[in-house]
Amino acid sequence: MRTVVKPRRIRWLAAWAALATLAACGDEVESRFKSGEAAAAAGQSGAAIRAFKEVAIGFPNHALAPRAWIEVAELYYRDRGDVFMAREAAERVLRDYPNLGPIRGRAEELLAQIYDADLGDPERAVYYYERLLENGASPKKRGEYSYRLAECYYLMREFPLATKAFEAVALDPKMGALQVQARMRIARIHMLLGETTEALESYRLALELDPPDAIRELAQVGRADALEALGRYEEALQAVADLPDPGRQEARRKRLEEKARNRRNPTVEWSKLPQP
């Protein structure tokens, strides 16, 4: 006598088998991902990349797949120094998993760094820094991204945009050392544009932030340059005298003394006098 299996039971058995298969796959994926983490922690970047790629390529719909891709990207960048493979993996995260906030943020941060620091493409870096700022970065990261965004505008010679971005950093007391660096950049932009009075004020504001000695000296030298450009030679001489090692500025000091002396006792240009 044959046993007849009812359709309902067949559906239940099929569902159970599918769940069992998924569970087995899930265990396999997690095992491979953990082996990648272990290899990365042990400094075995090649084995780690292979394990993470097995997860990312073999199981693209698994929840661990996007994490595996970003691990691959960061290993290529950090451990292998392979900028192009890192870029490819990070861009794959953004293309295939665009709605995963934290993973997307790691990919955008890596791409911003690659285009900014490694490929010398500030325009592309601007795109990713702006995305990072729009997507709610932490206060610490926000300051870093804002400063790097301003630097990219500076390198692009987009000076109005750079000044605006640097001002946002300079006015935020939570930015710490970046405040001083932003003020120095603003002063430099004003000098490049011939806005000497504004540059002088920016150097003053930088000095008020009590910068480290190296930056203080740069600000004092910049201030002396601005004063000289404005024809305020006695004040420029005082700024040089206030430097930690004024002896290194001997040639500048002599030039300023001569200019100040000529200002007090202008040389008569006989050729310009009326001739009898």
C-alpha positions as CSV (number, residue, x, y, z in Angstrom):
1,M,0.0,0.0,0.0
2,R,1.5,3.3,-1.1
3,T,1.7,6.2,1.3
4,V,0.1,9.4,-0.2
5,V,1.8,12.6,0.9
6,K,-0.6,15.4,1.0
7,P,0.2,18.7,-0.9
8,R,0.1,20.7,2.3
9,R,2.8,18.4,3.8
10,I,4.8,18.7,0.7
11,R,4.8,22.4,0.9
12,W,5.8,22.3,4.6
13,L,8.7,19.9,3.8
14,A,9.9,22.1,1.0
15,A,9.8,25.2,3.2
16,W,11.6,23.4,6.0
17,A,14.3,22.2,3.5
18,A,14.7,25.8,2.2
19,L,15.1,27.1,5.7
20,A,17.6,24.4,6.6
21,T,19.6,25.3,3.4
22,L,19.5,29.0,4.2
23,A,20.7,28.3,7.8
24,A,23.5,26.2,6.5
25,C,24.5,29.0,4.0
26,G,24.2,31.6,6.8
27,D,26.5,29.6,9.0
28,E,29.0,29.2,6.2
29,V,29.0,32.9,5.4
30,E,29.5,33.9,9.0
31,S,32.3,31.4,9.3
32,R,34.1,32.7,6.2
33,F,33.6,36.3,7.4
34,K,35.1,35.5,10.8
35,S,38.0,33.8,9.2
36,G,38.6,37.0,7.2
37,E,38.5,39.1,10.5
38,A,41.0,36.7,12.1
39,A,43.4,36.8,9.2
40,A,43.2,40.7,9.1
41,A,43.9,40.8,12.9
42,A,46.9,38.6,12.4
43,G,48.3,40.8,9.6
44,Q,47.6,38.3,6.9
45,S,46.0,40.7,4.4
46,G,46.0,38.3,1.5
47,A,44.1,35.6,3.3
48,A,41.7,38.2,4.7
49,I,41.0,39.6,1.3
50,R,40.3,36.2,-0.1
51,A,37.9,35.3,2.7
52,F,36.0,38.5,2.5
53,K,35.8,38.2,-1.3
54,E,34.3,34.7,-0.9
55,V,31.6,36.2,1.1
56,A,31.0,39.3,-1.0
57,I,31.1,37.6,-4.4
58,G,29.6,34.2,-3.4
59,F,26.7,35.6,-1.3
60,P,26.0,39.1,-2.6
61,N,22.5,39.2,-1.0
62,H,23.7,38.3,2.4
63,A,23.8,41.0,5.1
64,L,27.5,40.5,5.5
65,A,28.3,41.1,1.8
66,P,28.6,44.9,1.9
67,R,30.7,44.7,5.1
68,A,32.9,42.2,3.3
69,W,33.4,44.6,0.4
70,I,34.3,47.6,2.6
71,E,36.8,45.4,4.6
72,V,38.3,44.4,1.2
73,A,38.6,48.1,0.2
74,E,40.2,49.1,3.5
75,L,42.7,46.2,3.4
76,Y,43.8,47.0,-0.1
77,Y,44.3,50.7,0.9
78,R,45.7,50.3,4.4
79,D,47.8,47.1,4.1
80,R,48.5,46.7,0.4
81,G,48.8,50.3,-0.6
82,D,46.8,49.5,-3.7
83,V,44.8,52.6,-4.3
84,F,43.0,51.5,-7.4
85,M,41.8,48.1,-6.0
86,A,40.6,50.0,-2.9
87,R,38.8,52.5,-5.0
88,E,37.1,49.8,-7.1
89,A,35.9,47.9,-4.0
90,A,34.6,51.1,-2.3
91,E,32.8,52.2,-5.4
92,R,31.2,48.8,-5.6
93,V,29.8,49.3,-2.1
94,L,28.1,52.6,-3.2
95,R,26.8,51.1,-6.4
96,D,25.4,47.9,-5.0
97,Y,24.4,48.9,-1.5
98,P,23.6,52.6,-1.6
99,N,21.2,52.7,1.3
100,L,23.4,51.2,4.1
101,G,24.3,54.4,6.1
102,P,27.4,53.3,8.2
103,I,28.9,51.1,5.4
104,R,28.2,53.8,2.8
105,G,29.9,56.4,5.1
106,R,33.1,54.2,5.4
107,A,33.2,53.9,1.6
108,E,32.7,57.6,1.0
109,E,35.4,58.5,3.6
110,L,37.8,56.1,1.9
111,L,37.1,57.5,-1.6
112,A,37.4,61.1,-0.3
113,Q,40.8,60.2,1.1
114,I,41.9,58.4,-2.0
115,Y,41.0,61.3,-4.4
116,D,42.3,63.9,-2.0
117,A,45.6,62.5,-0.7
118,D,46.5,59.8,-3.3
119,L,45.2,60.7,-6.7
120,G,45.4,64.5,-6.4
121,D,41.8,65.0,-7.7
122,P,40.4,67.6,-5.3
123,E,37.2,68.1,-7.4
124,R,36.2,64.4,-6.9
125,A,37.2,64.6,-3.3
126,V,34.9,67.6,-2.8
127,Y,31.9,65.4,-3.9
128,Y,32.6,62.8,-1.3
129,Y,33.4,65.3,1.5
130,E,30.1,67.1,0.8
131,R,28.3,63.8,0.9
132,L,29.8,62.9,4.2
133,L,28.9,66.3,5.7
134,E,25.3,66.0,4.4
135,N,24.8,62.6,5.9
136,G,25.4,63.6,9.6
137,A,29.0,63.0,10.5
138,S,30.0,63.0,14.1
139,P,31.3,66.3,15.5
140,K,34.9,65.2,15.4
141,K,34.7,63.8,11.9
142,R,32.7,66.9,10.8
143,G,35.5,69.2,11.7
144,E,38.0,67.0,9.8
145,Y,35.8,66.8,6.7
146,S,35.1,70.5,6.7
147,Y,38.8,71.4,6.8
148,R,39.6,68.9,4.1
149,L,36.8,70.2,2.0
150,A,38.1,73.8,2.4
151,E,41.6,72.6,1.5
152,C,40.3,71.0,-1.7
153,Y,38.6,74.2,-2.7
154,Y,41.9,76.0,-2.0
155,L,43.8,73.6,-4.3
156,M,41.2,74.2,-7.0
157,R,41.8,77.9,-6.5
158,E,38.1,78.4,-5.7
159,F,39.0,81.0,-3.2
160,P,35.5,82.3,-2.3
161,L,34.3,78.8,-1.5
162,A,37.6,78.0,0.3
163,T,37.3,81.1,2.4
164,K,33.7,80.3,3.4
165,A,34.6,76.8,4.3
166,F,37.7,77.8,6.3
167,E,35.6,80.5,8.1
168,A,33.2,77.8,9.3
169,V,36.1,75.9,10.8
170,A,37.8,79.0,12.3
171,L,34.6,80.1,14.0
172,D,33.9,76.8,15.7
173,P,35.8,76.5,19.1
174,K,35.3,72.7,19.0
175,M,37.7,72.5,16.1
176,G,40.8,72.9,18.3
177,A,44.0,73.1,16.3
178,L,42.1,73.2,13.0
179,Q,40.9,76.7,14.0
180,V,44.4,78.1,13.8
181,Q,45.2,76.3,10.5
182,A,42.0,77.6,9.0
183,R,42.9,81.2,10.0
184,M,46.3,80.8,8.5
185,R,44.8,79.6,5.2
186,I,42.3,82.5,5.1
187,A,45.2,84.9,5.6
188,R,47.1,83.2,2.8
189,I,44.1,83.5,0.5
190,H,43.8,87.2,1.2
191,M,47.5,87.7,0.5
192,L,47.2,85.9,-2.8
193,L,44.2,88.1,-3.8
194,G,46.1,91.3,-2.8
195,E,43.7,91.9,0.2
196,T,46.5,92.8,2.5
197,T,44.4,94.5,5.3
198,E,42.2,91.5,5.5
199,A,45.2,89.2,5.6
200,L,46.7,91.3,8.5
201,E,43.5,90.8,10.5
202,S,43.5,87.1,9.8
203,Y,47.1,86.7,11.1
204,R,46.1,88.7,14.2
205,L,43.1,86.3,14.8
206,A,45.4,83.3,14.3
207,L,47.9,84.7,16.9
208,E,45.0,85.2,19.4
209,L,44.3,81.5,19.3
210,D,47.6,80.8,21.0
211,P,49.0,78.5,18.3
212,P,52.0,76.2,18.7
213,D,55.4,77.8,18.3
214,A,55.9,76.7,14.7
215,I,52.6,78.2,13.6
216,R,53.0,81.3,15.7
217,E,56.3,82.0,13.9
218,L,54.6,81.5,10.5
219,A,51.8,83.9,11.6
220,Q,54.3,86.5,12.8
221,V,56.3,86.3,9.5
222,G,53.0,86.6,7.5
223,R,52.0,89.6,9.6
224,A,55.4,91.2,8.9
225,D,54.8,90.6,5.2
226,A,51.4,92.2,5.3
227,L,52.7,95.2,7.2
228,E,55.5,95.7,4.7
229,A,53.1,95.4,1.8
230,L,51.0,98.1,3.5
231,G,54.0,100.4,3.9
232,R,54.0,100.1,7.7
233,Y,57.7,99.5,7.9
234,E,58.3,100.3,11.6
235,E,55.5,97.9,12.7
236,A,56.9,95.3,10.3
237,L,60.4,95.8,12.0
238,Q,58.8,95.2,15.4
239,A,57.0,92.1,14.1
240,V,60.4,90.7,12.9
241,A,62.0,91.6,16.3
242,D,59.3,89.6,18.1
243,L,60.2,86.4,16.2
244,P,61.8,83.6,18.3
245,D,65.0,83.8,16.2
246,P,65.1,87.3,14.7
247,G,68.7,86.6,13.5
248,R,67.3,84.4,10.7
249,Q,65.4,87.5,9.4
250,E,68.5,89.7,9.1
251,A,68.1,90.4,5.4
252,R,64.5,91.3,5.9
253,R,65.4,93.5,8.9
254,K,67.9,95.4,6.8
255,R,65.5,95.9,4.0
256,L,62.8,97.2,6.3
257,E,65.2,99.5,8.0
258,E,66.2,101.0,4.6
259,K,62.6,101.4,3.6
260,A,61.7,103.0,6.9
261,R,64.7,105.4,6.6
262,N,63.7,106.3,3.0
263,R,60.2,107.0,4.2
264,R,61.5,109.4,6.8
265,N,64.2,111.0,4.5
266,P,63.0,110.5,0.9
267,T,65.7,110.6,-1.7
268,V,65.4,113.4,-4.1
269,E,65.0,112.2,-7.7
270,W,66.8,115.1,-9.5
271,S,65.6,114.0,-12.9
272,K,62.0,114.8,-11.9
273,L,62.8,118.3,-10.7
274,P,62.0,121.2,-13.0
275,Q,65.0,122.1,-15.1
276,P,66.1,125.8,-15.6
